[in-house]
Amino acid sequence: MKNTTATVLRVDSHLAKFSQGCVVTLTGLAFLFNLPIVVLITALALMLSLLLPTANPFKLLYQRVVLPLNLLHQRIVEDDPAPHRFAQGIGAAFLLASSVIFSLTHAAVVGWALDLIVFVLAGINLSIGFCAGCLVYYHLGRLGVLPRVRYEGGFHWRGV
């Protein structure tokens, strides 16, 4: 007999919003003040978050500073974290590519374009709750390229 109890996946939506806010802030400041090193730092923070979630710098700041100061409270919702990690990986890839372009070429316009793409997409997710990377993950899952999302109903635009 099959076990019908499925694991309910959850994420802290306020941690996700906090992380998006950090990415928006860092990528925006990097662009405004022409600081390619901040693009690299943001890329490395996202990569670390992806590869070693327990060392996620945004999560550590959230848990050790934001929550104890009661600036935000956890908001745990039923959701699959895989699409969010995928979106984070895409952002990291764009920012790493931007950093490589800054250091190896004189194509600053391309480097800043990649930075601004991450800025805009993270800003959209932060402000209206639409995760473009999650949508891509969902469709790649439907095509069999990635695992399907592991919650009922597939892709959800949660809004803010």
Backbone as a ProteinNet text record, in pm:
[ID]
protein_1_A
[PRIMARY]
MKNTTATVLRVDSHLAKFSQGCVVTLTGLAFLFNLPIVVLITALALMLSLLLPTANPFKLLYQRVVLPLNLLHQRIVEDDPAPHRFAQGIGAAFLLASSVIFSLTHAAVVGWALDLIVFVLAGINLSIGFCAGCLVYYHLGRLGVLPRVRYEGGFHWRGV
[TERTIARY]
84.4	0	88.9	51.8	128	103.6	209	197.3	142	24.7	-40.5	-9	67.2	100.8	222.2	200.2	307.1	371.6	498.2	567.6	519.9	479.5	435.2	558.7	587.1	702.7	663.7	754.5	725.3	845.5	816.8	920.1	877.2	974	947.2	939.9	819.3	802.9	866.1	876.3	942.6	1093	1151.8	1293.1	1315.7	1226.1	1237.9	1231.2	1136.9	1124.4	1248	1298.9	1418.3	1536.4	1552.9	1661.7	1646.9	1524.2	1500.3	1533	1496.1	1528	1678.3	1751.5	1897.8	1955.6	1905	1954.2	1921.5	1800.2	1761.2	1852	1874	1957.5	2100.7	2159	2298.3	2318.1	2231	2247.1	2218.6	2123	2093.4	2207.5	2262.5	2375.6	2498	2520.7	2634	2623.4	2503.6	2482.8	2495.8	2426.9	2425.9	2564.8	2646.2	2778.4	2892.1	2856	2954.1	3054.2	2999.5	3080	3067.7	3140.3	3133.7	3168	3247.2	3281.2	3156.7	3061.4	2936.6	2854.6	2863.8	2797.4	2857.5	2989	3056.8	3019.9	3017.4	2981.4	2839	2747.8	2609.4	2601	2674.6	2677.3	2728.5	2835.6	2892.4	2797	2726.7	2627.5	2516.1	2468.6	2363.6	2414.4	2537.8	2594.8	2611.5	2658.9	2673.5	2537.4	2436.7	2300.7	2250	2285.1	2240.3	2314.2	2445.4	2527.4	2530.6	2519.5	2525.5	2419.9	2293.2	2183.7	2202.1	2271.7	2292.3	2386.2	2465.1	2558	2505.6	2380.7	2318.2	2334	2412.1	2435.5	2308.3	2214.2	2088.6	2006.8	2005.5	1932.7	1995.7	2128.9	2196.7	2167.7	2170.6	2138.1	1993.1	1904.2	1761.8	1741.6	1804.9	1784.6	1853.8	1971.5	2051.1	2031.6	1973.7	1955	1808.3	1750.6	1615.2	1511.1	1512.7	1414.3	1432.7	1556.3	1571.7	1531.6	1549.1	1508.9	1360.4	1290	1146.4	1116.6	1210.8	1187.6	1092.5	1098.6	1007.8	979.8	872.8	840.9	830.6	861.5	851.9	708.2	698.2	568.1	587.8	559.2	580.2	457.4	481.6	373.3	407.7	304.2	323.9	370.9	490.4	548.1	667.6	701.6	818.1	938.1	1044	1160	1243.5	1228.3	1312.3	1300.3	1180.7	1173.7	1241.5	1235.1	1298.5	1450.9	1502.4	1647.1	1690.8	1608.6	1638.3	1647.8	1550.2	1550.4	1673.6	1710.6	1829.3	1954.4	1957.5	2069.9	2080.9	1967.1	1967.4	2022.5	1976.9	2028.6	2178.4	2224.5	2367.7	2444.6	2391.1	2458.1	2469	2360.7	2363.6	2466.9	2470.7	2564.8	2708.7	2729.8	2864.8	2909.6	2819.2	2851.7	2883.9	2807.1	2832.9	2971.8	3008.1	3139.7	3252.6	3234.1	3335.3	3351.1	3239.5	3243.6	3317.5	3288.8	3358.6	3508.6	3550.5	3692.6	3771	3706.5	3780	3761.2	3659.9	3633.2	3609.2	3587.5	3550.7	3403.2	3325.4	3183	3099.8	3126.1	3055.7	2904.9	2860.5	2716.3	2650.5	2715	2660.6	2661.7	2770.7	2778.2	2668.9	2647.9	2543.3	2404.1	2388.4	2257.7	2220.7	2317.6	2291	2258.6	2331.2	2303.7	2162	2124.4	1992.1	1878.9	1905.2	1803.6	1772.8	1877.4	1857.4	1786.7	1827.8	1764.5	1614.3	1578.1	1437.1	1356.7	1408.2	1332.7	1318.7	1424.1	1413.2	1317.3	1319.7	1228.6	1083	1057.7	920.5	873.9	961.2	925.3	901.6	986.7	972.1	844	813.7	701.5	565.7	557.3	425.9	419.3	530.6	528.2	533.1	572.5	582.6	727.2	752.3	886.9	902.9	973.8	993.3	1072.4	1173.5	1251.3	1166.6	1072.4	981.4	891.4	846.7	764.7	844	968.5	1054.6	1073.7	1099.8	1117	992.5	876.7	750.1	735.1	760.8	745.5	851.9	973.3	1076	1039.2	973.9	923.7	814.5	725.7	618.6	675.8	790.7	855.1	943.2	962.3	1044.4	1192.9	1230.8	1370.8	1414.2	1326.9	1350.5	1241.8	1262.1	1154.6	1032.2	917.4	794	788.6	715.7	697.2	625.5	657.5	608.4	497.2	410.1	293.3	174.4	57.7	-65.8	-86	-124.6	-167.8	-60.3	65.4	169.3	206.7	234.2	282.7	174.8	213.3	122.7	188.3	115.8	162.3	96.8	174.7	121.3	90.1	141.4	123.3	203.2	179.2	257.7	200.2
-118.4	0	124.7	222.3	346.1	437.7	507.7	609.1	735.5	777.6	892.6	1024.8	1019.5	1144.7	1206.3	1314.8	1385.2	1486.3	1509	1610.6	1748	1827.8	1963	2052.6	2112.7	2200.6	2341.8	2406.5	2541.8	2633	2760.6	2863.3	2980.6	3055.4	3178.8	3290.3	3334.6	3434.4	3568.2	3597.8	3722.7	3714.3	3596.7	3578.9	3597.8	3542.3	3559.7	3706.8	3779.8	3923.5	3999.8	3963.7	4028.7	4005.7	3882.5	3850.2	3928.3	3936.1	4013.1	4160.3	4212.1	4351.1	4375	4278.2	4290.1	4291.3	4203	4196.5	4325.9	4375.4	4501.5	4614.8	4622.1	4728.1	4719.8	4600.7	4584.8	4608.9	4551.7	4570.2	4715.1	4777.9	4918.2	5010	4988.7	5070.6	5048.4	4924.2	4895.2	4976	4979.1	5053.1	5204.3	5254.8	5399.3	5456.4	5379.7	5429.3	5364.5	5294.1	5232.3	5146.1	5048.5	4962.6	4815.8	4775.5	4635.2	4535.8	4575.5	4484.3	4445.9	4535.4	4504.8	4402.7	4407.4	4306.4	4169.7	4162.8	4036.5	3987.6	4076.7	4039.3	3983.4	4047.8	4000.6	3864.3	3847.8	3718.8	3608.9	3637.1	3537.6	3506.4	3607.2	3583.7	3492.7	3516.6	3432	3290.7	3277.9	3144.6	3068.6	3136.2	3073	3027.8	3110.9	3076.8	2952.8	2942.9	2831.3	2702.5	2711.9	2592.8	2547.1	2639.8	2608.3	2691.9	2648.7	2729.7	2770.1	2689.1	2725.5	2844.9	2873.5	2987	3105.9	3103.5	3211.7	3343.1	3438.3	3562.7	3642.3	3640.5	3713.1	3646.3	3513.2	3438.8	3461.5	3461.9	3484.6	3623.9	3723.5	3861	3868.8	3802.6	3798.6	3733.4	3617.8	3542.8	3606.9	3667.1	3715.7	3863.4	3937.7	4081.2	4120.4	4090.1	4137.5	4077.4	3945	3881.8	3922	3917.7	3957.9	4103.2	4190.7	4331	4353.4	4245.7	4250.8	4344.7	4354.3	4435.4	4363.5	4231.6	4145.3	4023.7	3953.8	3826.8	3720.5	3597.7	3490	3478.6	3445.7	3416.3	3287.9	3176.4	3045.4	3011.5	2982.3	2946.6	2815	2746.1	2622.6	2659.1	2613.6	2645.2	2554.3	2531.6	2451.5	2544.2	2521.5	2610.2	2593.9	2483.5	2458	2566.7	2612.2	2718.9	2848.1	2877.1	2998	2985.4	2866.3	2843.9	2853.5	2801.4	2810	2956.9	3037	3180.4	3248.6	3211.1	3266.1	3227.8	3104.7	3059.2	3134.9	3165	3244.1	3384	3444.4	3575.9	3572.3	3468.8	3454.4	3439.6	3360.8	3340	3472	3549.7	3679.1	3771.6	3773.9	3863.7	3814.8	3683.8	3631.6	3665.3	3649.5	3685.4	3834.3	3915	4058.9	4086.6	4019.9	4039	3996.8	3886.4	3840.4	3942.2	3992.5	4093.3	4218.2	4262.5	4380.1	4357.3	4238.8	4216.1	4177.6	4117.9	4068.9	4151.3	4236.7	4312.9	4459.6	4535.7	4676.5	4698.1	4591	4597.2	4627.4	4742.3	4778.1	4785.5	4825.2	4835.4	4698.4	4594.6	4458.6	4415.3	4443.3	4409	4475.9	4605.2	4676	4631.6	4593	4542.1	4415.2	4325.3	4201.9	4233.8	4328	4371	4427.1	4510.4	4573.1	4474.1	4369.7	4264.8	4200.5	4168.7	4110.1	4211	4336.6	4442.7	4450	4452.9	4466.2	4342.8	4223.8	4102	4081.8	4109.6	4100.8	4207.9	4325.7	4432.6	4399.1	4335.6	4292.5	4190	4093.7	3992	4055.9	4147.8	4215.2	4297.1	4369.8	4464	4400.5	4309.9	4253.1	4102.2	4039.9	3897.7	3804.8	3856	3769.6	3727.8	3596.9	3541.8	3484	3556.1	3511.3	3380.7	3366.6	3242.9	3123.6	3146.8	3039.7	2996.2	3091.7	3060.5	2976.7	3013.4	2936.5	2795.6	2783.3	2653	2567.2	2626.8	2555.1	2500.9	2583.7	2538.8	2436.9	2452.4	2351.1	2218.7	2225.3	2104.3	2037.7	2116.1	2060.4	1992.9	2044.4	1985.4	1865.9	1840.6	1729.6	1761.5	1888.3	1928.7	1938.7	1985.8	1997	1919.8	1889.5	1824.3	1915.1	1852.2	1930.2	1995.5	2106.1	2169	2070	2075.8	1975	2027.5	2108.2	2148.4	2149.4	2141.9	2132.3	2254	2227.8	2334.2	2396.7	2358	2412.9	2554.8	2634.8	2771.9	2859.9	2935.8	3030.7	3167.7	3266.8	3403.2	3449.3	3457.8	3485.6	3632.8	3719.2	3861.4	3900.4	4017.2	4062.3	4016.9
0	0	0	-81.2	-93.6	24.8	62.9	166.6	100.9	142.9	78.4	147.4	256.1	322.2	253.8	187.6	116.8	211.6	190.7	267.8	222.2	317.9	286.1	287.5	173.7	160.9	199.9	269.4	317	294.8	280.4	274.1	362.2	407.7	480.9	377	347	241.2	278.5	407.1	445.8	426.4	445	414	263.9	183.3	37.6	0.7	58.6	30.7	78.7	195.5	247.6	152.6	106.9	13.6	-116.3	-168	-290.3	-267.6	-151.4	-119.1	-114.2	-59.9	-56	-197	-282.5	-420.6	-495	-479.6	-544.1	-495.9	-366.2	-309.8	-362.4	-356.2	-397.7	-547	-630.3	-775.3	-814.8	-748.3	-776.6	-736.3	-617.5	-572.3	-660.6	-700.2	-788.7	-916.8	-974.7	-1098.9	-1076.6	-975.4	-950.7	-922.7	-851.3	-813.1	-892.7	-1001.4	-1090.4	-1011.9	-937.6	-851.6	-894.1	-997.4	-1040.3	-930.4	-831.8	-722	-642.5	-632.4	-561	-640	-772.1	-855.3	-824.2	-817.5	-785.9	-646	-549.4	-411.7	-408.1	-479.4	-483.9	-552.2	-660.4	-729.9	-637.6	-564.5	-473.3	-358.7	-310	-204.1	-254.6	-376.5	-434	-459.1	-508.2	-531.4	-400.3	-297.7	-167.3	-114.5	-132.2	-90.2	-162.2	-287.1	-370.1	-334.1	-320.1	-298.5	-153	-59.9	82.1	155.4	148.4	204.1	350.6	429.6	570	585.5	482.4	486.3	406.1	369.3	293.1	370.4	317.9	392.6	419.6	326	346.6	457.3	458	560.9	698.3	704.4	832.3	885.8	799.2	839.5	887.1	814.9	849.3	986.2	1006.2	1131.3	1250.9	1228.4	1340.7	1371.8	1275.7	1299	1283.5	1168.8	1138.1	1232.8	1250.1	1338.9	1485.3	1540.5	1681.1	1708.6	1609.7	1627.7	1598.2	1565.6	1532.7	1416.6	1321.4	1202.4	1107.3	1107.1	1033.6	1120.4	1088.5	1154.2	1045.5	1082.2	984.3	932.9	805.8	744.7	664.2	727.1	666.3	581.8	454.1	362.5	293.2	249.8	174.6	34.3	0.4	-129.5	-151.3	-274.4	-309.5	-319.5	-242.8	-248.7	-375.5	-447.8	-566	-672.9	-710.5	-810.8	-765.4	-636.3	-583.8	-589.8	-557.6	-568.8	-714.3	-805.8	-948.9	-991.3	-950.6	-984.2	-926.1	-805.1	-741.5	-821.3	-870.7	-952.4	-1082.9	-1143.7	-1267.7	-1239.4	-1129.3	-1091.7	-1067.3	-998	-972.4	-1103.1	-1196.5	-1325.8	-1403.1	-1404.2	-1473.3	-1410.1	-1276.7	-1208.7	-1222.6	-1223.1	-1247.6	-1389.6	-1485.7	-1623.9	-1632.8	-1563.9	-1560.8	-1505.1	-1396.7	-1335	-1426.6	-1497.4	-1592.3	-1704.6	-1753.6	-1860.5	-1813.3	-1689.5	-1636	-1627.4	-1585.5	-1561.5	-1686.2	-1786.1	-1902.7	-2029.8	-2031.3	-2153.3	-2117.8	-2220.9	-2202.2	-2236.3	-2230.3	-2265	-2140.5	-2079.8	-1956.7	-1977.2	-2094.9	-2121.4	-2105.9	-2155.5	-2143.5	-1997.1	-1926.9	-1784.8	-1704.1	-1728.4	-1654.4	-1697.8	-1822.8	-1868.4	-1792.1	-1773.8	-1698.5	-1552.3	-1494.1	-1357.1	-1347	-1442.4	-1437.5	-1463	-1540.5	-1558.7	-1423.7	-1347.6	-1214.5	-1123.6	-1129.5	-1050.2	-1079.2	-1206.4	-1245.1	-1205	-1234.8	-1202.8	-1051.9	-975.6	-829.4	-777.9	-839.4	-800.5	-828.2	-941	-972.7	-870.3	-840	-740.9	-604.7	-566	-437.5	-430.4	-536.8	-531.8	-560.3	-657	-688.7	-673	-633.3	-602.9	-722.6	-838.3	-956.4	-974.7	-968.4	-982	-1122.5	-1207.9	-1346.4	-1351	-1265.9	-1261.7	-1220.1	-1128.3	-1085.2	-1201.2	-1280.2	-1396.9	-1497.5	-1520.9	-1611.5	-1556.5	-1426.9	-1362.9	-1383.9	-1360.6	-1375.4	-1517.7	-1617.4	-1756.3	-1795.6	-1747.2	-1773.5	-1706.7	-1591.9	-1526.2	-1606.9	-1664.8	-1749.3	-1872.1	-1922.3	-2039.5	-2003.1	-1874.6	-1829.6	-1819.1	-1836.9	-1827.9	-1681.5	-1596.1	-1452	-1379.3	-1251.5	-1175.9	-1170.6	-1168.3	-1155.5	-1018.3	-1008.8	-878.7	-788.2	-659.7	-566.3	-476.1	-528	-451.4	-545	-488.1	-566	-656.3	-779	-867.8	-953.1	-938	-1023.7	-986.1	-1089.4	-1068.1	-1006.9	-904.9	-841.7	-839.1	-878.9	-860	-730.4	-627.4	-494.8	-471.6	-555.9	-527.8	-404.9	-352.1	-236.4	-106.8
[MASK]
++++++++++++++++++++++++++++++++++++++++++++++++++++++++++++++++++++++++++++++++++++++++++++++++++++++++++++++++++++++++++++++++++++++++++++++++++++++++++++++++

